[in-house]
Amino acid sequence: MMDILMYLFETYIHSDVEVIIDQDELADELSRAGFHQDDIYKALNWLEKLAQLQNADKQPYLTGSAQSSIRVFTEQETRFLDQESRGFLLFLEQAGVLSPETREMVIDRVMELETQEFGLDDLKWVILMVLFNVPGNERAYTQMEDMLYDAQEGYVH
């Protein structure tokens, strides 16, 4: 499913190509691109749930916790997010790239992925997708995008 999400993000969102609104048409295009039907619908459902997290009427990831609080990960989250990934989330929060709210959105979306292998690079893509979809996070999105693409090109900062 991560492959489909990354493909959609790079093909339609990041490249400013006109987005296909019709879900069936998009599913057909993804099928022609070689993705399996079940994975396509799971990825589209994942994106739909990401969009729903922005709904002002229902935001379960907002906890109203103090800025000095520490996020404790559940056993299930620690099985999915390794120590490096959890440390990266903490780093981004301390650097001001993620807020407690966007961090929780990222964790929510990560836990909904149906994949056997999930690493730091995958986490970076999920973070980028979340920041892109949450209004008011343009600066954080740009910072994350720079981190992601600079790392892929081999730049060392």
Secondary structure, 3 states (H helix, E strand, C coil): CHHHHHHHHHHHHHCCCCCCCCHHHHHHHHHHCCCCHHHHHHHHHHHHHHHHCCCCCCCCCCCCCCCCCCCCCCHHHHHHCCHHHHHHHHHHHHCCCCCHHHHHHHHHHHHCCCCCCCCHHHHHHHHHHHHHHCCCCHHHHHHHHHHHHHHHHCCCC
